[in-house]
């Protein structure tokens, strides 16, 4: 077993634990499919959902940075492309984002971030709720 395989196994194990309290990539895709495509999507901070990337804290997790407010349909199209796609970790390695991948709200290189824990409709806007996870 090479180092990449070992890192992948360790990340998958820890990711399973995180997916118990995080919203997952598959969970968000499911919520977006159930939402009208023109509904705006924001984080509970009021920021829009920006680019997707490997999360600096756990490379096997996905980070969504802050961006412009976009629509559910646009975010759905981006996340469906991200599903089962490999992303490069902050310091290297290749990590496949699956339906069970936990989500974070984080900027590139940031590892003290907010876990995305749920999603819900509020005032005709889809809101990704986050919380700080002490670790």
Buried (B, 14 or more C-beta within 10 A) or exposed (E): EEEEEEBBEEBBEBBEEBBEEBBBBBBBBBBBEEBEEEBBBBBBEEBBBBEBBBBBBBBBBBBBBBBEEBBBBBBBEBBBEBBEEEBEBBEEBEBEBBBBBBBBBBBEEBEEBBBBBBBEBEEEBBBBBBBEBEE
